Structures are given as structure tokens and as C-alpha cells.
Amino acid sequence: MINSTAITGAMTPAWIVYAWPPVLCQADSAPELHLIHLGTRVLSFGDEDVPCSGQTLWGSASDDRSAGVAWDWVEIQRGVVAMSDPLGMVTNLRLLDERGEALSQLQIAVRLHQIVHTLPWQDEVQRALHQPS
């Protein structure tokens, strides 16, 4: 049996970010997006030997654009969570270099990791893990 809970109640599915309109952004300006926690989903299989996992969604909204980043996570051991696939982040951001050229997927992943590293996402996942089902 799979139990699924979300810290924000009826959370927007993390992978919906693919459907959001693309947001063009200079790569050097991406850290200024000020992403906020939009929700974390916890998947529990009801077996203590199987680690919990889930998705977390972070986003930034302004009057003319909405950027989002989502990724899967797994609980490695009690109190320790990590990204399931560091290259598997989902985003609607289209990052551009100083010449206005689109960055490659690998370059985008590196930039997103720099942003994700500054977010308190592990705290939010821990909060979700400790919410009643």
C-alpha cells in the first residue's frame, strides 16, 4: 500500500512545471529568482525497510512570469535526505549565457544545483516527513 501525503495539502504535482510557460533568464541572474517552497510530496510504502521518497517543488512568481524547479528526493537514513537524481531536475527555466545563447542541459543542471544548494529544501522535506499521514 502506498501512502502519499503533501505538506501543503493538495499540492500541485511537481512535474507540472513542464507545462508552465518557459521563462527566459540570464544564467547569472537566476539566483535572484528567490524561489520559495510550493510543496513537498512524501511517498511511503508502509515498510520501514523501504526508505521514504517523494518530490519537492519550488517556484518564483512575478507579474509577468512564473519559474519553477522540482526534483525527486529519497530518505537515505532517518533524518538524512538527498536528491534521487541530481541531473533529473525539472524546470521551465531557459537559462541564457551573456551572449543570449541557450545553455546546454548539463550547464543548466550545474546552475540549478547552485540555486538548490542555497534553498532550505531538506528542512521542508523533513517537515513533510514528520506530518501526520
N, C-alpha and C positions, 0 to 999 in steps of 0.2 A: 504494500500500500504506500503510495506517495502522498505526503502531506506537503502542501505548498502554502506558505504564508508570506505576506509582504508587510514591511514596516509601515507602509503608507496606506494600508487597506487595499483598495482596488488600484493597484499600481499599473501604470502604463507599461506594457511589455517592453523590455529593454531593446529588443531588436526592431521595434517600430522606428527607431532612429533612421533606419534605411529609407523609410518612406517620407521623412521630413525633407523639405526643400533643401538643396545644397546651400551651404554658407561658405562663401569665398573669404579667405582670411590670410593676411600676410603671416608667414610662419613665425616671424619674430614677434608678432602681436598676439599670437594665440594664448600665451599665459595671461594676458589681460582680459580674457573672457569671463573670469570669475565664475567658474562652474559651481553649481550648487547641487546638493543631493536631491534627486527626484524620487528615488525609491530603490529598495533592495528586496529581492525575492529570495526566499530560502526554500530549497528542496530538501526534504528529509525522507528517507526511505524506511524509517521506523526501526532501523537496525543500528545499534550503537557501534558495530564493527564497520559500518559503511559511513564515511565522512559526509557531512552536510555539504551542499554546494548551492550555487544559485547565480543570480545576475544582479548587477547594480547599474543604475542609470544616473548620470549626472548631466546637467544642462545649464545653459545660459540663455536668457531671453532678453531681447530688446524690442523696441518698437517695430523694427524692420527685419529682424532675423531671430532665429532660434537655433542654437547649436547644441548638439548632444554627443555624448560619448558613453558607451556601455560596454561591459565585459563580464565574462564568467569568472567566478571565483570558487575556491574549494577550501574547506577547513582541513588543514594539514594535520593538526592536532588541536586538542582543546585550547582555545584562546589564540590560535595562530591561523590566519587565513592568507591566501596568496591568489594571484591571478592564475586561472586554469591554463590559459594560453596567452602569453604575453603579446603574441602577434595577432590575436584574434579579437582585437577591439573593433567595435562597430561605431562609426561616426558619420555624420553628414557634413563634416568639415572638409573643405577642399583647400589645403594649405598651399600657398604660393611662395616662391623664393623672391629675392629682392628685384628680379627682372620681371616678375609676374608670371613665371613659368610654374606649372603644377609640379609639386613634389611627387616622387615615386611613393608607392605604398610603404616600402621599407623606411624611407625618410619620414613619412607621416607617422609611422609607428614609433620611431625614435622621439619625435616631437611630442606625441601623445603621452609617451612614458614620462617625459619630463614634467608634463602637466599633472598626470595622475599621481606621480610621486609627491606632489605638494598637497594633494587632497586628503582629508581625513576619512578616506573610504573604508579603511579597515575598522575604524571606530563605528561607522554606520553599519557595517556588516555584523560586527559583534553585537550591536544594539538589536539588530533584526534577529540574530540567533537567540537572543535571550527574551524575545517577545513570546507571550503565550500563543500556542497554535490556534 
